[in-house]
Amino acid sequence: MNTLLFRGNEFDANFFYFSKIDVDNSFYLNLNGKRMLFVPKLNERAAKSSFNGQVIVYKKPLEEIAKLLKAKKMKLDYSALPAKIYEKLRRVCKPTDSSS
């Protein structure tokens, strides 16, 4: 299942469970079995040394992620996702809640 998780400033157990890494202000995307981690430039070195998948350094993460999600069904953890991010994502994909 396609999954997108967000890790803000606070530790998120679901993010860590699926990504196997704890990097703040990051997005973990599993799209058709391809693992991707979107990180700010500050966290690039730590992510590349620890993440098993593609690390993408972002400037505008939602714009970059939206290009990959066009009309796809996505599992999102609503409990950890800020409303502003959810509103932007629901315009480009078909979200369902994975937090329950």
Sequence and secondary structure as in RCSB ss.txt:
>XXXX:A:sequence
MNTLLFRGNEFDANFFYFSKIDVDNSFYLNLNGKRMLFVPKLNERAAKSSFNGQVIVYKKPLEEIAKLLKAKKMK
LDYSALPAKIYEKLRRVCKPTDSSS
>XXXX:A:secstr
  EEEEE SS  HHHHHHHS   TTEEEEEETTEEEEEE GGGHHHHHHH SSEEEE SSHHHHHHHHHTT EEE
E GGGS HHHHHHHHTTSEEEE   
